[in-house]
Amino acid sequence: MSEKIRRLYDNEGQEVDAAFSVESVGEATSLIFESMRGSPPRNTQYMIGLELLLARLAARGAVLVDIAIDTQRTQELPIAQRRLDLGRPLPFPLAEVANIHKLRLAISRSQAQTARAPGSRGTGNSTKRLRIYIELPSYVAPSALADQLAHSRPPESDKQRSSQANPKWTQDELLLAFATYVRFKPRQPPKGAPELKKLVRLLQSYNNQRNRTGNAQFRNEASVYRRMMNIKARDPEFSDTKGLDRLGSNVQAIIDDHWQQYARKPRQLLNAAQAIEAIIRRKAVAKDEGVDPDEELAPEGAQLTKLHRYYERVSKNRNRKIESVLAALGNLACEACGFDFAKAYGTRGKGYIECHHVLSVSELSVEKRPTLRDLRLVCSNCHRMIHRRRPWATVEEVAAMVAKR
């Protein structure tokens, strides 16, 4: 997800002729600092702008993870061939840099000699387009970060930020945290562990795609670790809950539901988490729950529920199934109650019926397409009853309900 190119302003509010943008790349946040060009003149205050950007990142506690040339010619090269040598190992907190001016000089010297075209002569170009990979102490939406960096506005104080309530944990987020807990049970990744950092980045990307923002603690490492301990506290095999956070009733209900659903089905849980992770990495997260209020989400959360409903409704899948059944039987009847739209509504109902996707939600993925065997034909009423309560009913279970009437 990339924000529009922003102009920089100095600490007096005067525009600086330098431009940058903020972009989410995979799990990382990166800044693209635009090159200086001569005809027509553009970004002529490149050096001043780069120092401003680095200083403002340092003020926000940013860690410099990586920095590389990002020109059109070099983008196809491996990052190892484009990476700048700053004379010290990466990553490092920018706040630890005693002199930002000297850091900018090191960047200029290195980029003049990095990823040069074969046969190049001279001292090299020290004002190229750069990609700067960073980590922040807590999640900040790209648009908000770009706005903060463009101006001299100081970061909000902890008191200011803590006054903003964080969005509640969603079922998708809790499932990802739950899967991480189960994967490493009985020992959990401590604070600072790569596995915990990976989960934090995944949750931040998920919320970024849903445009959900919060205060300084929003899905940072400490809050995610605390949620892992909440999950541990509800583990039926773990009884020592002393000192662990009390849970809101909604979060506790979801966690307890996950333990009931997956305690003996860890593979089903990990499959669901892997599918949600794939959706996040493909930047395909739905921005809202988008579920009918008379229906319940699958235990696997909103993203896989929406994928399930998408596969049921996509016309190509539905039409193929209808054509197959018509060719075999000559009519379309609900497989649960026998209702035939054509018999009830005449020409208006001819060729109409709904499809229900029978593949377990935990087995869904954005790469896997349903087969005709995965789809069952049901009327609107029976379809609604299938999804109305969790766990979702099967077509056979609904048929048995109808038969008892």
C-alpha positions as CSV (number, residue, x, y, z in Angstrom):
1,M,0.0,0.0,0.0
2,S,1.6,3.2,-1.1
3,E,0.8,6.8,-0.1
4,K,1.0,9.7,-2.5
5,I,4.3,11.6,-2.9
6,R,4.7,14.3,-0.2
7,R,6.7,17.5,-0.1
8,L,8.9,18.2,2.9
9,Y,8.6,21.4,5.1
10,D,11.4,22.7,7.4
11,N,10.9,23.5,11.0
12,E,9.7,27.0,10.2
13,G,7.1,25.7,7.9
14,Q,8.8,26.6,4.6
15,E,8.6,24.2,1.7
16,V,11.8,22.2,1.0
17,D,12.3,21.1,-2.6
18,A,12.5,17.4,-1.7
19,A,9.9,14.7,-1.9
20,F,9.2,11.3,-0.4
21,S,6.4,8.7,0.1
22,V,5.6,6.0,2.6
23,E,4.9,2.4,1.4
24,S,4.0,-0.9,3.0
25,V,6.1,-3.6,1.4
26,G,5.3,-7.1,2.7
27,E,5.6,-6.9,6.5
28,A,7.9,-3.8,6.5
29,T,7.3,-0.1,6.2
30,S,9.6,1.7,3.8
31,L,10.1,5.3,2.7
32,I,10.9,6.2,-0.9
33,F,13.1,9.3,-1.1
34,E,12.9,10.7,-4.6
35,S,16.0,11.5,-6.6
36,M,17.3,15.0,-7.6
37,R,16.9,15.7,-11.3
38,G,18.3,18.4,-13.5
39,S,15.9,19.0,-16.5
40,P,13.6,20.4,-15.4
41,P,15.1,21.0,-11.9
42,R,13.4,18.8,-9.3
43,N,14.1,17.9,-5.7
44,T,17.0,20.4,-5.8
45,Q,17.2,20.4,-1.9
46,Y,17.8,16.7,-1.8
47,M,20.5,16.8,0.9
48,I,18.6,19.1,3.2
49,G,15.4,17.0,2.8
50,L,17.2,13.7,3.5
51,E,18.6,15.1,6.7
52,L,15.2,16.4,7.8
53,L,13.6,13.0,7.1
54,L,16.3,11.1,9.0
55,A,16.1,13.5,12.0
56,R,12.3,13.1,12.2
57,L,12.5,9.4,12.0
58,A,15.0,9.4,14.8
59,A,12.6,11.6,16.9
60,R,9.9,8.9,16.4
61,G,12.1,6.1,17.6
62,A,12.6,4.5,14.2
63,V,15.0,1.7,13.6
64,L,16.8,1.8,10.3
65,V,16.4,-1.8,9.0
66,D,17.9,-1.4,5.5
67,I,18.6,1.2,2.9
68,A,19.1,0.6,-0.8
69,I,19.2,2.3,-4.2
70,D,15.7,2.2,-5.8
71,T,16.1,3.6,-9.3
72,Q,14.1,2.2,-12.2
73,R,17.3,0.7,-13.6
74,T,18.3,-1.0,-10.4
75,Q,14.9,-2.3,-9.1
76,E,15.4,-5.7,-10.7
77,L,18.8,-6.2,-9.0
78,P,19.0,-8.2,-5.8
79,I,18.9,-5.9,-2.8
80,A,22.4,-7.1,-1.8
81,Q,23.7,-5.3,-4.9
82,R,21.7,-2.1,-4.1
83,R,22.3,-2.0,-0.4
84,L,24.3,1.0,0.9
85,D,27.3,0.5,3.2
86,L,27.0,3.0,6.0
87,G,30.1,1.8,7.9
88,R,28.1,0.1,10.6
89,P,25.9,-3.0,10.7
90,L,22.2,-2.8,10.1
91,P,19.7,-2.5,11.7
92,F,20.3,0.2,14.3
93,P,18.1,2.8,16.1
94,L,18.4,6.2,14.4
95,A,18.1,7.8,17.9
96,E,21.6,6.3,18.7
97,V,23.2,8.3,15.8
98,A,25.0,11.2,17.4
99,N,25.3,13.2,14.2
100,I,22.5,12.9,11.6
101,H,24.6,15.1,9.2
102,K,27.4,12.5,9.2
103,L,25.0,9.7,8.6
104,R,23.6,11.6,5.6
105,L,27.2,12.0,4.3
106,A,27.8,8.3,4.6
107,I,24.6,7.6,2.6
108,S,25.7,10.0,-0.1
109,R,29.2,8.5,-0.3
110,S,27.9,5.0,-0.5
111,Q,25.2,5.6,-3.0
112,A,27.7,7.3,-5.4
113,Q,29.5,4.0,-5.6
114,T,26.6,1.5,-5.3
115,A,24.8,-0.2,-8.2
116,R,26.6,1.8,-10.9
117,A,26.0,1.0,-14.5
118,P,28.8,-1.0,-16.2
119,G,31.4,1.3,-17.7
120,S,30.4,4.3,-15.6
121,R,33.1,6.9,-15.0
122,G,33.5,9.8,-12.6
123,T,32.6,10.1,-8.9
124,G,29.1,8.7,-9.3
125,N,25.6,10.1,-8.4
126,S,25.0,10.8,-4.7
127,T,21.4,12.0,-5.1
128,K,19.6,8.8,-6.3
129,R,16.2,7.5,-5.5
130,L,16.4,5.6,-2.2
131,R,14.3,3.1,-0.4
132,I,14.6,3.3,3.4
133,Y,13.2,0.3,5.4
134,I,12.2,1.1,9.0
135,E,10.6,-0.3,12.1
136,L,8.6,2.0,14.5
137,P,8.0,1.4,18.2
138,S,4.3,1.0,17.5
139,Y,2.0,0.9,14.4
140,V,1.4,4.1,12.5
141,A,-0.8,4.2,9.4
142,P,1.2,5.1,6.3
143,S,-0.9,8.3,5.7
144,A,-0.4,9.4,9.3
145,L,3.3,8.7,9.2
146,A,3.8,10.6,5.9
147,D,1.9,13.6,7.4
148,Q,4.1,13.6,10.5
149,L,7.3,13.3,8.6
150,A,6.4,16.0,6.1
151,H,6.1,18.6,8.8
152,S,8.0,19.6,11.9
153,R,5.1,18.3,14.1
154,P,6.6,16.5,17.0
155,P,5.4,13.0,17.9
156,E,2.4,12.8,20.2
157,S,3.3,12.4,23.8
158,D,2.6,9.0,25.5
159,K,-0.2,10.7,27.5
160,Q,-1.8,12.1,24.3
161,R,-1.6,8.8,22.5
162,S,-2.7,6.7,25.4
163,S,-6.0,8.7,25.6
164,Q,-7.0,7.2,22.3
165,A,-8.8,3.9,22.6
166,N,-7.4,1.1,20.6
167,P,-9.7,-1.0,18.3
168,K,-10.8,-4.3,19.8
169,W,-9.0,-7.5,18.7
170,T,-10.9,-9.1,15.9
171,Q,-11.5,-12.8,15.5
172,D,-9.0,-12.9,12.7
173,E,-6.3,-11.4,14.9
174,L,-7.0,-13.7,17.9
175,L,-6.9,-16.7,15.6
176,L,-3.4,-15.7,14.4
177,A,-2.2,-15.2,17.9
178,F,-3.8,-18.4,19.0
179,A,-2.1,-20.3,16.2
180,T,1.3,-18.9,17.2
181,Y,0.6,-19.9,20.8
182,V,-0.3,-23.5,19.8
183,R,2.7,-23.7,17.4
184,F,5.2,-23.0,20.2
185,K,3.4,-24.5,23.1
186,P,4.4,-25.1,25.9
187,R,7.1,-22.5,25.7
188,Q,6.3,-19.2,24.1
189,P,8.5,-16.7,22.1
190,P,9.8,-14.1,24.6
191,K,9.7,-10.4,23.9
192,G,12.2,-9.6,21.2
193,A,12.0,-13.1,19.6
194,P,11.8,-13.2,15.8
195,E,8.6,-15.3,16.0
196,L,6.9,-12.7,18.1
197,K,8.1,-9.8,15.9
198,K,6.7,-11.7,12.9
199,L,3.3,-11.9,14.5
200,V,3.4,-8.2,15.4
201,R,4.2,-7.2,11.8
202,L,1.5,-9.5,10.5
203,L,-1.1,-7.9,12.8
204,Q,0.0,-4.4,11.9
205,S,-0.2,-5.1,8.2
206,Y,-3.7,-6.5,8.8
207,N,-4.8,-3.4,10.6
208,N,-3.1,-1.2,8.1
209,Q,-5.1,-2.7,5.3
210,R,-8.3,-2.2,7.3
211,N,-7.4,1.4,8.0
212,R,-7.6,0.7,11.8
213,T,-5.4,3.0,14.0
214,G,-4.9,3.5,17.7
215,N,-2.5,4.8,20.3
216,A,1.2,4.0,20.9
217,Q,0.4,0.6,22.3
218,F,-1.8,-0.5,19.3
219,R,-0.6,-4.0,18.4
220,N,3.0,-3.3,19.5
221,E,5.2,-6.1,20.8
222,A,4.2,-5.6,24.5
223,S,0.5,-5.7,23.8
224,V,0.7,-8.7,21.5
225,Y,2.8,-10.6,24.1
226,R,0.2,-9.7,26.7
227,R,-2.5,-11.2,24.5
228,M,-0.4,-14.4,24.1
229,M,-0.3,-14.6,27.9
230,N,-4.1,-14.1,28.0
231,I,-4.4,-17.1,25.6
232,K,-2.2,-19.1,27.9
233,A,-4.4,-18.2,30.9
234,R,-7.4,-19.8,29.2
235,D,-5.4,-22.9,28.2
236,P,-7.2,-25.9,29.8
237,E,-3.8,-27.5,30.5
238,F,-2.5,-24.4,32.3
239,S,-3.8,-23.4,35.7
240,D,-1.5,-20.7,37.0
241,T,-3.1,-17.5,35.9
242,K,-1.8,-15.3,38.7
243,G,-0.8,-11.8,37.5
244,L,-2.3,-12.2,34.0
245,D,-4.6,-9.6,32.6
246,R,-8.3,-9.9,33.1
247,L,-10.1,-10.2,29.8
248,G,-13.1,-8.5,28.3
249,S,-16.1,-10.9,27.9
250,N,-15.9,-10.7,24.1
251,V,-12.2,-11.6,23.9
252,Q,-12.6,-14.3,26.5
253,A,-15.5,-15.8,24.7
254,I,-13.5,-15.9,21.4
255,I,-10.4,-17.4,23.0
256,D,-12.5,-20.0,24.9
257,D,-14.3,-20.8,21.6
258,H,-11.0,-21.3,19.9
259,W,-9.8,-23.7,22.7
260,Q,-13.1,-25.7,22.4
261,Q,-12.8,-25.7,18.6
262,Y,-9.1,-26.5,18.1
263,A,-7.7,-28.1,21.3
264,R,-7.7,-31.4,19.6
265,K,-7.5,-30.1,16.0
266,P,-4.2,-28.2,15.8
267,R,-3.7,-28.9,12.1
268,Q,-7.1,-27.3,11.3
269,L,-6.1,-24.2,13.3
270,L,-2.7,-23.9,11.6
271,N,-4.3,-24.3,8.2
272,A,-6.8,-21.5,8.9
273,A,-4.0,-19.2,10.2
274,Q,-1.9,-19.9,7.1
275,A,-4.8,-19.0,4.9
276,I,-5.4,-15.7,6.7
277,E,-1.7,-14.9,6.6
278,A,-1.8,-15.5,2.8
279,I,-4.7,-13.0,2.5
280,I,-2.7,-10.4,4.5
281,R,0.5,-10.9,2.5
282,R,-1.5,-10.5,-0.8
283,K,-2.9,-7.2,0.4
284,A,-6.4,-8.7,0.1
285,V,-7.8,-8.0,3.6
286,A,-11.4,-7.0,3.5
287,K,-11.9,-3.6,5.2
288,D,-15.1,-4.6,7.1
289,E,-16.7,-7.7,8.5
290,G,-19.4,-7.5,5.8
291,V,-21.5,-10.4,7.3
292,D,-25.2,-10.5,7.4
293,P,-26.4,-9.7,11.0
294,D,-28.5,-12.8,11.0
295,E,-25.5,-15.0,10.3
296,E,-22.5,-15.9,12.5
297,L,-18.9,-15.8,11.4
298,A,-17.1,-19.1,11.1
299,P,-14.7,-19.7,14.0
300,E,-11.9,-19.0,11.6
301,G,-12.9,-15.3,11.5
302,A,-14.2,-12.7,9.1
303,Q,-11.6,-13.0,6.3
304,L,-12.1,-16.7,5.7
305,T,-15.9,-16.3,6.1
306,K,-15.9,-13.6,3.4
307,L,-13.7,-15.9,1.2
308,H,-16.2,-18.7,1.8
309,R,-19.1,-16.5,0.8
310,Y,-17.2,-15.2,-2.2
311,Y,-16.7,-18.7,-3.5
312,E,-20.5,-19.4,-3.0
313,R,-21.5,-16.3,-4.9
314,V,-19.0,-15.9,-7.7
315,S,-21.1,-16.4,-10.9
316,K,-18.6,-18.6,-12.7
317,N,-18.6,-21.3,-10.0
318,R,-22.4,-21.1,-9.5
319,N,-23.2,-21.3,-13.2
320,R,-20.9,-24.3,-13.7
321,K,-22.6,-26.1,-10.9
322,I,-26.1,-25.2,-12.1
323,E,-25.3,-26.3,-15.7
324,S,-23.9,-29.6,-14.4
325,V,-27.1,-30.4,-12.3
326,L,-29.5,-29.4,-15.0
327,A,-27.7,-31.6,-17.5
328,A,-27.9,-34.5,-15.1
329,L,-31.4,-34.1,-13.5
330,G,-33.3,-31.6,-15.7
331,N,-34.3,-29.4,-12.7
332,L,-32.9,-27.4,-9.8
333,A,-34.1,-28.4,-6.3
334,C,-32.8,-27.5,-2.9
335,E,-30.7,-30.5,-1.6
336,A,-32.0,-29.9,1.9
337,C,-35.8,-29.3,1.5
338,G,-36.5,-30.0,-2.2
339,F,-37.8,-26.5,-2.9
340,D,-37.8,-25.7,-6.7
341,F,-37.8,-22.0,-7.6
342,A,-39.1,-22.7,-11.1
343,K,-42.1,-24.6,-9.8
344,A,-42.9,-21.9,-7.2
345,Y,-42.3,-18.8,-9.3
346,G,-42.5,-20.0,-12.9
347,T,-40.3,-18.3,-15.5
348,R,-39.0,-15.8,-12.9
349,G,-37.6,-18.6,-10.8
350,K,-36.2,-20.6,-13.7
351,G,-32.5,-21.3,-13.4
352,Y,-32.2,-19.7,-9.9
353,I,-30.8,-21.4,-6.8
354,E,-28.0,-20.6,-4.3
355,C,-24.8,-22.5,-3.9
356,H,-23.3,-23.5,-0.5
357,H,-19.6,-24.2,-0.3
358,V,-19.1,-27.3,1.8
359,L,-15.3,-27.3,2.1
360,S,-14.2,-26.5,5.7
361,V,-13.4,-22.8,6.1
362,S,-10.0,-23.8,7.6
363,E,-9.2,-25.5,4.3
364,L,-9.8,-22.4,2.2
365,S,-7.1,-20.4,0.6
366,V,-6.8,-17.6,-1.9
367,E,-4.9,-19.9,-4.2
368,K,-7.3,-22.9,-4.0
369,R,-10.4,-22.7,-6.3
370,P,-13.5,-24.8,-5.5
371,T,-14.5,-27.8,-7.5
372,L,-18.1,-28.8,-8.5
373,R,-18.0,-31.3,-5.6
374,D,-17.3,-28.5,-3.2
375,L,-20.7,-26.8,-4.0
376,R,-24.2,-27.9,-3.0
377,L,-27.4,-26.4,-4.3
378,V,-29.7,-25.0,-1.6
379,C,-32.7,-22.6,-1.4
380,S,-32.3,-19.2,0.3
381,N,-34.0,-20.3,3.5
382,C,-31.9,-23.4,4.0
383,H,-28.8,-21.5,3.1
384,R,-29.5,-18.9,5.8
385,M,-30.2,-21.7,8.4
386,I,-26.8,-23.3,7.6
387,H,-24.9,-20.1,8.4
388,R,-27.2,-18.8,11.2
389,R,-25.4,-20.4,14.2
390,R,-22.0,-21.7,14.8
391,P,-20.9,-24.3,14.2
392,W,-22.4,-24.0,10.7
393,A,-24.8,-26.9,9.9
394,T,-24.3,-29.3,7.0
395,V,-26.8,-29.7,4.2
396,E,-27.7,-33.1,5.7
397,E,-28.3,-31.6,9.1
398,V,-30.7,-29.0,7.7
399,A,-32.4,-31.7,5.7
400,A,-33.0,-33.7,8.9
401,M,-34.4,-30.6,10.6
402,V,-36.9,-30.1,7.7
403,A,-37.8,-33.8,7.8
404,K,-38.8,-33.6,11.5
405,R,-41.5,-30.9,10.8
